[in-house]
Amino acid sequence: MPCFLLILAMKQLILLSFSSFVILSPACKSKESKKESFFPVLSFIKSQAAHIDTSLYQILKLLSVDSTWDTAYIKREEFRSYAKDFLGLPDLTEKQYADKYEESKFFDASLNRVIITYTPKDKNQEIQREEVTIAPGSDGDDKVKNIIVNTLTVSGDSSVAKKLLWTVDESFQVTTIIQKAGHEDSAYTMKITWE
């Protein structure tokens, strides 16, 4: 009888060990394969836009066509329509982009900036380059300074390249270059500032 109890106890111990292994192994696996996520550029810009939605800033629009600048104030309610190129960017933090972009990090000592860059593995992506510059703080209070995004849209015999620059808490700028076969390139720049 004691031999039977010993065998039963060993079987229960083996079963308990196996169950623990099965339960814990997925958790261990997910920790090992967990990838560091990309900087949330779109969420950051949306938070800046939300701040402007509730602000009392004077918002100024500057438009340059053929080196001639035109200036006008715009209403706060119009801000998002001018910022549509930023607010409509693909969100690289989504899973569908995880394997399509590569991240590189670099510290530029001369500028005292950390530069995080995202470039596509396949050049057919809309975002050709996304760059975030961060000023390290002495207390670990780092501050995002600029976001630069280059996009390219190709349709038939024409292409539209956009160079987007968001200067945190100050302004954004969009330079659009349109190329069409048989036509001269056209370019214009729009800058929106707020204070």
CORSULQUI-V148812 format. One record per pair of residues at least 24 apart in sequence whose ideal C-beta (glycine too) atoms are under 10 Angstrom apart, sorted by the first residue. I is the first residue (numbers start at 1). J is the second residue. D is the distance in Angstrom with one decimal. If there is no record, write none. Layout:
i,j,d
I,J,D
I,J,D
//
This chain:
i,j,d
35,98,6.9
35,99,9.7
35,103,9.8
36,103,8.0
37,92,9.4
37,93,5.7
37,95,9.9
37,98,8.4
37,103,9.5
38,91,9.1
38,92,4.9
38,93,5.1
38,94,9.3
38,97,7.7
38,98,7.9
38,101,7.2
38,103,6.1
38,116,8.3
38,118,6.4
38,130,8.6
38,132,9.5
39,92,8.3
39,93,7.9
39,103,8.3
39,105,9.8
39,116,5.5
39,118,8.1
39,130,8.5
39,131,9.9
39,132,5.1
39,134,8.6
39,144,8.4
39,147,8.9
40,91,7.7
40,92,8.5
40,93,5.1
40,132,9.7
41,86,8.8
41,89,6.9
41,90,9.7
41,91,7.8
41,92,6.7
41,93,8.0
41,116,9.4
41,118,8.3
41,127,9.4
41,130,6.1
41,131,9.4
41,132,6.5
41,144,9.4
41,147,5.8
41,148,10.0
41,149,7.4
41,166,8.8
42,86,8.1
42,87,7.7
42,88,9.0
42,89,5.5
42,90,7.8
42,91,4.4
42,92,7.8
42,93,7.5
42,94,9.2
42,130,9.9
42,147,9.8
42,149,10.0
43,91,7.6
43,93,7.5
44,86,10.0
44,132,8.2
44,144,6.5
44,147,7.1
44,166,8.6
44,168,8.3
45,83,7.7
45,86,4.9
45,87,6.6
45,89,7.6
45,147,6.8
45,149,9.4
45,164,9.6
45,166,6.1
45,168,9.4
45,172,8.4
46,80,9.7
46,83,9.6
46,86,8.8
46,87,6.6
46,91,9.7
48,83,8.8
48,86,8.8
48,87,10.0
48,144,9.5
48,147,9.3
48,166,7.3
48,168,6.8
48,169,7.4
48,170,10.0
48,172,8.6
48,194,9.7
49,79,6.9
49,80,6.0
49,83,5.9
49,86,7.9
49,87,6.4
49,172,9.7
50,80,9.8
51,169,8.3
51,194,9.6
52,76,6.8
52,79,5.4
52,80,8.6
52,83,8.5
52,169,9.7
52,192,9.5
52,194,6.1
53,77,8.6
53,79,7.3
53,80,7.7
55,79,9.4
55,194,7.3
55,195,9.9
56,194,10.0
57,193,9.0
57,194,3.9
57,195,6.0
58,193,8.9
58,194,7.0
58,195,6.4
59,171,9.8
59,192,6.4
59,193,7.3
59,194,4.9
59,195,8.9
60,171,8.8
60,191,8.4
60,192,7.1
60,193,4.9
60,194,7.5
60,195,8.3
61,190,6.8
61,191,7.4
61,192,5.5
61,193,8.3
62,171,9.1
62,173,8.7
62,189,8.1
62,190,7.2
62,191,4.4
62,192,7.7
62,193,7.3
63,188,6.9
63,189,7.4
63,190,5.2
63,191,7.9
63,192,9.8
64,173,9.7
64,175,8.7
64,187,8.8
64,188,6.2
64,189,4.4
64,190,7.7
64,191,7.8
65,186,8.6
65,187,8.4
65,188,4.7
65,189,8.3
65,190,9.6
66,186,8.8
66,187,8.5
66,188,8.1
67,187,9.9
67,189,9.8
69,189,8.9
69,191,9.0
70,190,9.9
71,191,9.6
71,193,10.0
74,192,7.4
74,194,9.8
76,194,9.0
78,192,9.6
79,172,9.8
79,192,7.2
79,194,8.0
82,172,8.3
82,174,8.5
82,190,7.1
82,191,9.9
82,192,5.4
83,164,9.8
83,166,8.8
83,172,6.4
83,174,8.9
83,192,7.1
84,174,9.4
85,149,8.5
85,151,7.8
85,162,6.1
85,164,5.8
85,172,8.6
85,174,5.2
85,176,8.5
85,190,9.1
86,147,8.1
86,149,7.6
86,164,6.1
86,165,9.8
86,166,6.1
86,172,6.3
86,174,8.1
88,151,10.0
89,126,8.4
89,127,6.9
89,130,8.2
89,147,9.6
89,149,6.4
89,151,7.7
89,164,8.0
90,125,8.2
90,126,6.2
90,127,6.1
90,130,9.5
90,149,9.9
90,151,9.2
92,118,5.9
92,120,9.7
92,125,9.7
92,127,7.1
92,130,6.5
92,149,10.0
97,125,8.4
97,127,8.6
100,124,9.8
100,125,6.2
100,127,9.3
101,125,7.5
101,127,7.7
101,129,9.8
101,130,7.8
103,130,9.5
104,131,9.7
105,132,9.7
105,134,9.7
107,134,9.7
107,136,8.2
108,133,8.4
111,135,8.7
111,145,9.4
112,136,7.0
113,145,6.9
113,146,8.7
114,142,7.4
114,144,9.8
114,145,9.8
115,146,9.5
115,148,9.6
116,144,9.7
116,147,9.9
117,148,9.1
118,149,9.1
119,150,9.8
123,152,8.5
124,152,9.1
124,154,8.4
125,151,9.1
125,152,8.5
126,151,5.4
126,152,6.9
126,153,6.4
126,154,9.7
126,162,9.7
127,151,5.7
127,152,8.5
127,164,9.8
128,152,5.1
128,161,8.1
128,162,9.6
128,163,9.8
129,163,9.5
130,164,9.2
131,165,9.7
132,166,9.6
133,167,9.9
133,168,9.4
134,168,9.9
135,168,9.8
143,168,7.4
143,169,9.3
144,168,5.3
144,169,9.5
145,169,9.4
145,170,9.6
146,170,9.6
147,172,8.7
148,173,9.9
149,174,9.7
150,175,9.8
151,176,9.8
152,177,9.7
154,179,9.4
155,180,9.8
156,180,9.0
156,181,8.6
157,181,4.0
157,182,8.0
157,183,9.6
158,182,10.0
158,183,8.4
159,185,9.8
161,185,9.5
161,187,9.2
163,187,9.8
163,189,8.7
165,189,9.9
165,191,8.8
166,192,10.0
167,191,9.7
167,193,8.8
169,194,8.4
169,195,9.5
170,194,7.3
170,195,7.9
171,195,9.2
//
